[in-house]
Amino acid sequence: MGSIIVIIAAIVIISSMPGSTSSSTSDSSTSQASDELVVNVYSHTGEPKAGFDPLMGWGSGHVNFEPLIQSTLFKSADDGSIINDLATDYFVSSDGKTWTVNIRDDVKFTDGEKLSAEDVAFTFNTAVGSNSELDMSNLENAAAINDTAVEFKLKEPQSSFIWRLRYVGIVPEHAYKKETYGSNPIGSGPYKLIQWDKGQQAIFNLNEDYYGKKPFFKKITMLFLDKETAFAAARSGDVDLAEIDINHANQTIDGYNLMSLPSSRAFGVSFPLQNNTGEISLQGDPIGNNVTADLAIRKALNIGIDRKAILDGVIYGKGDVEYTGVDQRNFGNPEAKINDSNLEEAKIMLENAGWKDNDGDGIREKDGTKAEFKLYYSSADQTRQALSVAVSEQAKKLGIKIDLVGTNWDEIYANQYSSAVLYAYSSIDTFNLYMQYHSKEADDTYKNPGLYNNPVVDGYLESALRSADQAQATKNWQLAAYDGKTGYGPAGDATWLWLVTMDYLYTVDETLDIGTPQKNAGSDILGNIYEWTRTNATSST
């Protein structure tokens, strides 16, 4: 009964929009102008609570996406590479601490004021210390050299600073007020916000003065529905495109196509890497696990688990197998991977390391310690639960008992240093790779939950982060995963049991052509909105 109420409520919301329809089949191309678009694309992030303010997280954070309203200095090409947007070029000093970015001189904000380097400097200086999820703590200050050049001074060299330049939308210094900007944003991007019905939808109109390639669609209505409600809306023909849950991967809707977009949204099991010595974290949480601290246990699971079976059985093949967490990124290292689904090799490895089932109960033991540990996962996420169950079932074949604990995130974080956790990793920012594997104290944040501490890997990560050259940085990111002897990947220290990457699924009106989505776009489906069009349609006048 509860699900019926949710669906009815969604239809009531949608039917209140101009040009909506409640028909049971897709006719969105006839119920609205052909160059008007209705989408539900950010189910994973939800409605921006602080509004459409890039200094408060809009367009950035752990999942980055096209801000639509604001321009960025750089953007992503279809192949995933970084290309110019406002920027015309950039230079990094030999010490890596000074970045100089030149920008276009033909850009105006939607209020008619010209965008200058002063606006860029203001944006980044204001972002320091703001509530944005994008870490700006390494930026000392930004300054306009002239109207078309900005100089960024960093406290320390940081190759990953390019990602901050990529995702922070530029706001106008003359019109920015933190308290009101999110509801009434002024930008220089391809669209402008004309209406925001909080809790329901936001409506954007084309910015006719946009300096770049103008999108075909003159109006975008963005709905804020959960995935289940969005699927119901698609079945009613009320959306052109909607992000849907993996559970609907094998369901069809007349007049719609299912689109599966690759992403780097990797799911894996973090392992506590320290032995249990009674140590506790800064918050008083336990540290250490005598089972997962044994490299043989971690290696055996990485070698013995059948990732392809998990991919097909849990997420219906909508994704790929995953070994390092960043396999699909250009800074991923193929040499860090291993061959999996080899039960016999994994069993031999455990036997040689002293893990034997001496009492015949199906669970190996070593020096009186059972090969048994807890695996925590979010009970609110069915996919994480299913992945956890699949890992537990396969581990039984190796003589390893994994006890599942579905709970809330507060309890998960409190136990991450002493138990395994089913986590997801989706950032494309290399700084997060540094945070994930560089040694740290037990500060109770989810970065480096295993408390990995390898001085060699630390060295590679530091060299990568401090490099003034992106190619050299990439080489060091790769070496951190595996250098032929050591690394965080399964061929090295096997710090995680990475399982799969899961695609983002969208149901798409068959009259909608979204061009070539950016490589590993996943959540940033609007990143190539400039290519979108309606088949056999003519623009309205």
Disulfide bonds with the S-S distance in Angstrom:
none
